[in-house]
């Protein structure tokens, strides 16, 4: 099925959770916040939140600098 992650189209398996997606992208340990269709998904729920066809996912991380 198709989702949009950070503005890029991606094919994923049915029943993929937010956590599985982040693991597949190798960004699980770098991601601080996730929103699906403009709604924040709590980190405690990443392993329970199943993505649906055409979901728009934004995975955010915090970058230090100055």
Secondary structure by P-SEA (a helix, b strand, c coil): cbbbcccbbbbbcccccaaaaaaaaccccccccccccccccccccccccccccbbbbbbbbbbbcc
